[in-house]
């Protein structure tokens, strides 16, 4: 049985003071919850402070992005080693907002995944289709292309360190959510793709999260689908009560 994994993506929200307050609130509200893997991903400038607050708790910390070079003259970028040294365990890569606003390609995302793994960060690899692609019947084609590109040259050992997050772009920040049937259908497709590429044993171990307007009111029905192993939570992760309710779904 795969352990559920709930991660909060704080995106470009919360200054240092507010990030600390949110971390303290979550530390208190989620104390003793050990049946679910929990992580929060604040902005890079807040990672060290949040990690200090959550040290020795059941909540891990992640980053929202890295650059694929080890170091150098890349003004404004953050390296994998920098995130790791600040206290991050996970890093979100391939998020649709990075693809859309910063023109990240599958090749770039693959480089970032490789770079993260090389220093010991655990990637949360995001993928998903736009509304236009879904309406055109291209969901599986798009997802397959993103899987093949993002996981190029990733062997079985590395695959076990990667979490996949299926996020239909049309459901991110819109208030729309894929039905549990729609979400399960794509999660099953991803699981079958993993089976084809890595075999049954690996495919049954990989965590596949759902992301896209996850909230307390829909968390349980999504989490109870056979191939949905958790959630990558956006807006609802900024409210400690909402995030705690999602983590404690029943």
Number of C-alpha atoms within 10 A of each C-alpha: 6 14 13 19 21 26 28 22 23 21 17 10 13 16 12 16 10 13 21 21 15 17 22 15 15 20 19 12 15 20 11 10 15 11 12 17 16 21 21 29 29 30 20 19 14 19 25 18 18 27 24 14 16 21 14 9 15 17 23 20 26 30 31 23 25 23 19 19 15 15 13 8 7 10 6 6 13 18 19 26 18 15 26 21 11 20 20 27 19 28 27 25 27 27 21 20 13 16 17 12 8 9 11 16 16 20 15 17 26 24 17 26 30 19 21 27 19 14 14 15 23 21 27 26 25 27 25 27 22 18 15 12 16 17 10 9 11 15 18 17 13 16 20 17 13 23 21 16 16 25 21 15 11 17 11 15 10 15 19 15 18 22 23 24 27 25 26 27 22 20 19 20 15 10 12 13 21 18 12 18 12 11 22 20 16 21 23 16 15 21 22 16 17 20 15 11 14 16 13 13 11 16 21 15 16 19 23 28 28 29 29 26 25 28 21 18 11 15 22 19 14 24 23 15 17 10 24 27 25 30 29 27 26 21 20 21 25 22 13 20 16 17 26 21 18 24 24 16 17 11
